[in-house]
Amino acid sequence: MKYSLASLFVLAASAQAHYTFPALIAGTTKTSDWQYVRQWAGYVSNGPVTDVTKVDIRCNVNASSVSAPGTQSVAAGSQVGFTAAPDIYHPGPLMAYMAKVPTGKTAANWDGSGQVWFKIFEQGPVFGSALTWPNNGYTQAMFTIPASTPPGDYLFRIEHIGLHSASAANGAQFYISCAQITVTGSGAGKPGPLVAFPGAYKATDPGLMLNIYYPVPTTYTMPGPAVWKG
């Protein structure tokens, strides 16, 4: 297949405008790309998921059915995060979710299905004459595993939602990765509320279908459940 020089420039520009989350950060240690993060189909395009009804909304394209080479051990109460490549570019909220692997499965062979996901972090806009998003330009995003998180294997999911073209249903762009982790410690908390992916969002949710530019919103409803703080 032949491409014109102009079309190659368009493809390159599109990839640069998008981003992915390829590597896990455990404490201050940045791991290798796709070592503990599930490598999704088409990751080289940096492209987003746009259909909240498809299983791709869980861990990205085909990533529910593949495994990363390793599972990273992290302590409850510690900092864990992801690198962003090249950086978070679009305006929108940042969130992190976890799902405990059921008995008989491991973080490497579980698909993350069911009403099992709980949110541990969310970051929305700052209001003013225009919405500003604190995560814009992030090259990494760090989160704290709640101290009372029960020990065991988990899938750890980062999600950034680009809202620059979200005026109509399915206009929001979801940038997602899932890492495989084992939480250590003696936590005995009960994480919740629990949601499923797909199922947690509707394309017409107020935090997913809106014009973020005009008129400038004075409120914003974060998608998904409330944050579990542990």
N, C-alpha and C positions, 0 to 999 in steps of 0.2 A: 504494500500500500504506500502510495506517494503522498507527501504533504507539501504544500507550498510553504515558503519561508514565512509568509504572513500568518498562516495557520499555526505554525510551530511557535511563533511569538505569542499568539493568543493562548495556546495551551500552556506555555510557560508562565504567562501573566496570571492565568487562572490558578495554577498550582501555587504561585507565590501569594495570591490573595487568600488562600486556604491554609490550613495547618493541621498538624496531628500531634498526638501525645505518645511518643515512642518508647520512653524509658522511665523506669521507676526510680525515685529518689528515696532512700531509707536513711533518715537522719540527715547527715551531711554527705552521704555516699551516693553518688550518681552512678547508676548501673548502665550496662550497655543497652543499646536500642534493641527492643524485642526480646530481651533476655528473660524478663519476668512479665512483660506486657504481651498480650495476645496480638499477633500480627494479622491484621485484617486484610481481606482481599481488596486490592486496588489502593493500598496505602500510599503508593508512590504519587498518586494524584492529589493527595491531601484533601480529597473531596468529602463533603458532608453527607449525612443521612438527612432526608427531608420528610419521610413518611413515618409517622409515629405509630402506625398500625402494624408495621413489619417487625420481624424479630431482629433486624439490623439495628433497631433503636436500643437494643440491650448492650451490645459490646462492639458494634460496628459490623460491617459487611462480612458475613460468614464467620465472625469471631466467636460465636457461641459454640461452634462445632470444632474449634481447633484449640490447641494448648500451646502455651509458651514453654520454652525449654526448662525453666526453673520456677520455683515458688520461694518467695523471699520471706524470711522470718522477721517479724516486727513486734515490738512490745506495745501492749495497750498503754495509751497515754503518750506515745512517742509521735514524732513528726514523720509523715510519709507524703510523698507527692509524685508529680510527673514533670518531665521536661516537655516544653512546647517547641515544635519545630515548624517554621522558624520562630514564630511567636504568635500570641493571641492577637489577631488582627481586627476582627469584626466586633461591633458593639453588641453586648448582651451579657446575660448572667452566667456565673460560674457555679457549678455544684459538684459535690462528691457523694457517692453512695457506696454502701457495702452490702454484701449478701453472704450469709453463713452457709457453708457447704453442708448438705445433709449427711447423716450417717451412711456409710457405705460408699461415699464418693470422696474425691479429693479436689483441690482447687484446679488441678490439671485436667481432670476428666469430667467435670460438671459443667452443664450448659447454662446455669443461672436461671432456669425456668421457675415459674411459680410466684406466688405473692410472698417474696422473700427479701426484697430490697428496702433498705432504710437509708435515709439521708443523714449525713454527718456534717455537711457544710453547705452554705449558700451565700452568694454575694450578688446583690442587686446594684441598681444605679444610685448615683448621687443626683439629687434634683436641683435644678436651677433654671437659667435661661435656656439651657439645653441639657439633655441627659448626658452625664459622663459615667464611664464604667471603669472602676479602679483596676480591673484586670487587663485593660487594653495595653498591649506591649509586653505582657508577661512572657518570659522565656522559661519559666517554671512556675508551678503552683503547688504550694505545700498545705497540708491539712493535718489536724491532730486526730489520731485514733482515740475515741473516748476511753477514758481510764477504766470504765466498768464494762468494756466490751468483753464478752466471754471468749475464752481461748478456743482456737480451732482454725481450720482453713476457711478463707473467704475469697470472694471475688471483690475487687476494689475498683470502682468505676468513676472516672472523671468525665464531666460533661460541660462543654461550653456551648451556648446557643447563640448563633449569630442572628440578630433581629433587624438587620439593615434592609431586608426585603420581605418583612413579615406582615405587610398590610393585608394580605389575603391568606386563606388557609393553605398550609403546606409551604408557606414562604420562609418559615424559620429553618435555620440550618444548624444541625446538631453535629458537633465535633466530639467524638467519644473514644475512649480506650478503657479496657479492663485489664487489670493486673492480678496476678495470683499471689496471695500472701497467706502466711500463717501467723495468727495473732497469739502471742504468749502472755502469760500473766494469770491472775486469779480472779478476773472480773466476773461478776455474777449479775450484770444488768440484763434488762429485757428490752432490746432494741425495738423501735417502732415509731410511728406507724409503718406497716409493711405494705409495699406496692409491688406490682409486676411490670416487667417490660417485655413486650408491649402491654399497655393497659393503664399505666400511670398518667398518661397525657392524652388529651384530645387536641386535634389540630386547631380547634376554635377556642381553646383555653385563653383567657385574657392575657396571660403572660407569654403566649406564643403567637397570637394574631393581633397585632396592633401596629399603628404608625408611631414610631419612636421619635419622629422629627417634627411633625406639625399636625394638630396643635401639640405643643410640648406637654407630655404627660406630667401630672403632679403626683400620681401614685403608680405603683407597679405591683402586680401580684405574681409572686414567684411560682413557677410551675412545680407540681409535685407535692409531696407531703411535707409536714413540718420537720424541722431538724431534730434528730435525737442527739442530745448532748451528753448522755451517759450518766 
